[in-house]
Amino acid sequence: MKKIGIDPDNKFIGCAILEDNKLEINKYSIPEFFYDIIPSWKKEYDQLCEEHRFGDLSIYLEGGWLNKYYYHSTESLMIVNNIARKIGMNHQVGITIEECLKYLGLICKTVKPVQDSKYKNPKEKITHLQLMKMINDYGIEYNYDRSNQDERDSAFLLLHYVFENVPKTSDFTFL
């Protein structure tokens, strides 16, 4: 069974793949993700369907737009506007990914960004050391000495929703 975690961003898309208890992380440019990666998943999914293995590919997409609000009271209006612009751009990439997966008939679960986890503080980004602790605690094989924030975010999202906050199978929908 292959499980995929996606962290959409307006520059690079973080992607984590968990298969046979091995974790692979990558970051992709937007064109590479839409024109190479998603079509390869569609091909793989079609092959699984031919083999009657419909549930063997699960995709978790971080949907930051599912959050209720984003509030910064201490920053200047210019900083808040810049943050809002960047967040909006990231959300649009995520929504476009969601629509693309829907169009191709891939099974996807759009989930809220992880806030509560025993592996990181709620308002901070996950560090490589925190991610390594999580990976080791779940006994996952991982062969990377370093990772960037996009890769860590996708891996953290995937591992959180697979091991910590397992959604009910009925939560998966055909998009």
C-alpha positions in Angstrom: 0.0 0.0 0.0 1.3 3.4 -1.0 0.5 6.5 1.1 1.3 10.0 -0.2 1.5 13.3 1.7 1.5 16.6 -0.2 2.4 20.0 1.1 1.5 22.6 -1.5 3.5 25.7 -1.9 3.8 28.4 -4.6 7.5 27.6 -5.3 8.0 23.9 -4.5 5.6 21.1 -3.6 6.7 18.8 -0.8 5.9 15.2 -1.3 6.3 12.2 1.0 5.7 8.7 0.0 5.3 5.8 2.5 5.4 2.4 1.0 6.5 -0.9 2.6 7.5 0.9 5.8 10.0 3.1 3.8 9.7 6.8 3.6 10.8 8.8 0.6 10.6 12.6 0.5 11.0 15.0 -2.4 10.3 18.5 -3.5 9.1 19.3 -7.0 8.6 22.4 -9.0 5.0 23.1 -9.9 5.3 22.1 -13.6 7.2 18.9 -12.7 4.5 18.0 -10.1 1.6 18.6 -12.5 3.1 17.2 -15.7 5.2 14.3 -14.4 4.3 13.2 -10.9 0.5 13.3 -10.9 0.3 11.5 -14.2 2.6 8.8 -12.9 0.3 8.3 -9.9 -2.7 8.1 -12.3 -0.9 5.4 -14.3 -0.1 3.5 -11.1 -3.7 3.9 -9.8 -5.1 2.6 -13.1 -2.8 -0.4 -12.8 -4.0 -1.0 -9.2 -7.6 -0.8 -10.4 -7.0 -3.4 -13.1 -5.6 -5.7 -10.4 -8.7 -5.0 -8.2 -6.5 -3.3 -5.5 -8.6 -0.1 -5.3 -7.5 1.1 -1.8 -3.8 0.6 -2.3 -3.1 4.3 -3.0 -4.0 7.0 -0.5 -3.2 10.7 -0.9 -3.3 13.2 1.9 -3.3 16.8 0.7 -2.6 19.6 3.2 -5.5 22.1 2.8 -4.5 25.2 4.6 -7.7 26.9 3.3 -9.6 24.6 5.7 -8.3 26.7 8.6 -10.9 29.2 9.9 -8.6 32.3 10.0 -5.0 33.6 10.1 -4.4 36.3 12.7 -1.3 38.4 13.5 -1.9 41.3 15.8 1.7 42.4 16.5 2.9 42.9 13.0 2.6 45.9 10.7 -0.1 46.0 8.1 2.5 45.7 5.3 3.8 42.4 6.9 0.4 41.0 7.4 -0.6 41.8 3.8 2.6 40.1 2.5 1.9 37.0 4.6 -1.7 36.9 3.4 -0.6 37.2 -0.2 1.8 34.3 0.2 -0.7 32.2 2.0 -3.3 32.8 -0.7 -0.8 31.8 -3.4 -0.1 28.5 -1.5 -3.8 27.9 -1.0 -4.4 28.3 -4.8 -1.7 25.8 -5.6 -3.3 23.4 -3.2 -6.8 23.9 -4.6 -5.5 23.4 -8.1 -3.8 20.1 -7.0 -7.1 19.0 -5.4 -9.0 19.8 -8.6 -6.4 18.0 -10.8 -6.6 14.9 -8.6 -10.4 15.1 -8.7 -10.3 15.4 -12.5 -8.1 12.3 -12.8 -10.3 10.3 -10.4 -7.6 9.8 -7.8 -8.6 9.1 -4.2 -7.6 12.0 -2.0 -8.2 13.2 1.5 -7.8 17.0 1.9 -6.8 17.5 5.6 -6.1 20.5 7.8 -2.5 21.4 8.6 -1.3 19.6 11.6 -1.6 21.7 14.8 -1.5 19.3 17.7 1.2 16.6 17.7 3.5 15.2 20.4 6.4 15.8 18.0 6.4 19.5 17.6 5.1 22.7 19.3 1.8 24.0 17.8 3.0 27.3 16.4 6.4 26.1 15.1 7.6 24.3 12.0 8.9 20.7 12.5 12.7 20.4 12.6 14.7 17.6 11.0 15.5 16.2 14.5 11.8 16.2 15.5 10.9 14.4 12.2 13.7 11.9 12.8 12.3 11.1 16.3 8.8 10.6 14.8 10.2 8.3 12.1 12.2 6.3 14.6 9.2 6.0 17.0 7.1 4.5 14.2 10.0 2.2 13.0 10.0 3.6 9.5 13.0 3.2 7.2 14.4 6.6 6.2 17.7 7.2 4.4 18.1 11.0 4.3 20.7 13.0 6.3 18.9 16.3 5.6 15.6 17.6 4.5 14.1 21.0 3.6 11.0 22.5 5.1 8.7 21.4 2.2 9.9 17.8 2.5 9.5 17.8 6.3 6.1 19.3 6.2 4.8 16.7 3.7 6.4 13.8 5.7 5.0 15.2 9.0 1.5 15.6 7.5 1.6 12.0 6.1 2.9 10.4 9.3 0.6 12.4 11.5 -2.5 11.3 9.6 -1.4 7.7 9.1 -0.2 7.0 12.6 -1.3 9.7 15.1 -4.7 10.9 13.8 -5.9 8.0 11.7 -9.0 9.1 9.8 -11.9 6.7 9.4 -11.9 4.9 6.0 -15.3 6.6 5.3 -13.5 9.9 5.4 -11.8 9.1 2.1 -13.8 10.4 -0.8 -13.5 10.0 -4.5 -12.9 13.5 -5.8 
